[in-house]
Amino acid sequence: MADAPPPQSVETPVDRAPLGFTEFVALIAALMALTALGIDSMLPALPAIGESLGVATENRRQLVISAFAIGFGIAQLFHGPLADRYGRRPVLIAALIGYVIANIAAASATSFTLLLAARFVGGLCISASRVVTVALVRDCYSGRAMARVMSLAFMVFMAAPVLAPSFGQLILFFGDWRLIFVLIASVSAAVLAWFVWRMPETLPRDARLPLAPARIVAAWRTTLADRYSLGYTLASTALIAGLYGFINSVQQVVKQLTGSDALLVPVFIGVASVMAIANLTNSHIVLRLGTRRISHAALLGFTLISGVHLAVASAGAETIWSFALLQALAMGCFGLSGANFGAMAMERMGAIAGTASSVQGFVSVTFGAMLGGLIGQAFDGTTVPLYRGFLIAGLAALAIVAITERGRLFQPR
């Protein structure tokens, strides 16, 4: 990692958003929430999908989540350069249209293989929402101000994990799992219309970069050579592995601990609500305390809570209440770390925001999803594999952050 000088300790927020602040944050959050909706609304439907398409093995049903997540990660590598060349609007508009079509295809799938293919393509398309929204925010804000906007967006975005499982469960009361995909397509089309109507282009023509291999490779090299960009991207990768391990396993864990899926939605709502509160808190304190002080403390908390949870699980003392409480506390710490890690990774990437966001997203989501998939596949009827994965993820992220900051943790800058 290049030993570039650290960023200035104080940054002046500059509001250059083309919309009112509230609408800007809400639109960014809605775009981000489409990904969560595409993942979390599936959780109550996994048994029904497996029964309908002849998938008897519960761990194999997790591929409905993993196929989407891996497609989501891989395609980010390409959306970024396109957004830097053609602008944010055309890339995101085309991707959202593709996402609508992919969900319609998933609703029509006649085999598990076709469903996984549609899910993978859906992930490829909606990954543009992650790349372009981060680039949009970076076009308009930097540093602590960017972390504040991302925290507020994450807070609204967390309404999706709160509501999505309930959304999926409610649909199953009135129709089969295919209707979930139809309604995801409908919601995506509505957000697309909002974006087209209200969001102007934020990348000036004179700031656009050529779509040339040499330029793209140079931008990738810049992104991966910067110690803060690479370090916080790798730390995010470790935490995302824990997140996807939880998402892949939670339906089976709840069923194992309670004997049914009845508490899946309440548990998910509880965990997501704590994450939303964490992001709201971060948005209020980040300008005063700084991204590093908050995220480093939260990462330490994540690791300690994961260690405690592993001890509880290993002792055979896990109950649905211990699972829900300790998981919520760990994911609250995840929420305090996530937006700040993303902002710190983008600190010096303003000139190549789209490409940098795509590289960072590719690394963190693709490898995080793969590692999370391995954690999910290790499910053995207990929560021990899940929290072993959480503890390893937390320790790895702590080590990476310590190396990135040369051991100077909890600094206010």
C-alpha positions, 0 to 999 in steps of 0.5 A: 500500500502506498504510504500517502500522507494521512488526510487532513484532520478537519474537513469542511462539508461541502453540500453540492447535491443537486436535490434537496438534502432530504430527497437526495438521501432518500433517493440514494437509500431507495437505490441501495435498498433494492439490493437488500430487497432482492436478498432479504425478501427471499429468506421466508421463501427459501423452503417454498422455492426448494419444495417447488423446484425440487431442492431438498437439501437446505444448505443448497437452497442458500444458493438463491442468496449466494448466486445473487451476491456473487453476481452483485460483486463481480459486475461492480468491476465494470459498472465503475469505468462505465460510470466514469466514462458515460456519466452516472445516469445512463449506466444506472438507468440501463442497469435498473431496466436489466434488474426489472427484466431479471426479476421477471425472468426469476418469477418465470423460472421452471427449474432451480438452475434457471432461477439461479441464472436469473438471480446471478444476472439480477445481481450483475445488474443491480450492482450498478446501484452500489457503484453509482450511488457511492460515486454520486455521493462522492461527487457531492460530498467528501470525508466526514460529510460523506460518512454522514450522508452514507450513514443517513442513507444506510439508516433509511436503507435498513428499512429494507431488511426490516420490511423485506422478510415481512414483505416476502412472508406477506406475499406467501400468504396470498400467493406463491414465491414467484409473486415476490419477484414480480413485486420486486420488479414493480418496486424497482421500476418505481425507483427507476422512474423517480431517479429518471425524473429527479436526479440530474447528472452529477459528473461534468463532461469535462471530468469524464474519463476515457474508456481505455484499458490503460486508463482503467488499469491505471485507476485500478492500480491507484485504488489498490495502491493507496493504503487507506483505499486498500486497507479499509476495503479489505477490512470491509470484506472481512465484515461482509463475510460475516454479514453474508454468513448470517444472511445465508444461515439465519432461516435455518438457525431460527428453525433449528432453535425454535422448531419453526420459521415463525420467529424469522421475521421478528428476529430479522426486524430486531437485528436490522433495527439495531443496525438502523439505530447505529447508522442514525447515531453515526450520522449525528456524531461522525462530524464531531468524533471522526470516522476513525475513532467511531469505526475502530471502537465499533470494530473492537466491539464487533470482535468482542461480542462475536467471541462471547457469542461463540463461547455461548454457542460452544457451551450449548447454551444458545437460545433464540433470545441469546441469538437475537440479542448478541447478533443484534449487538454485533450488527449494530457495531457492523453498522457503525463500522460500515459507512465509515469504512466506505468513506475512508476508503474513498477519501483520496479517490474523488478523481476516479470515484466511479472506478474506485467504487467499483474496485472496492465493491468488487473486492469487498462484496465478491470475496465477502459473499464467497467467504460468507457462503462458506460460513453458511455452508458450514451450518451443522445444526448449531450456531458454532460455525457462524460465530467462529466465522464472525470472530475470525472476520473481526480479528482479521479486520482488526489486524488489517486496520491496525496495519493500515493505520500503522498501529495508530487506532482510535485517532480523531482525524 
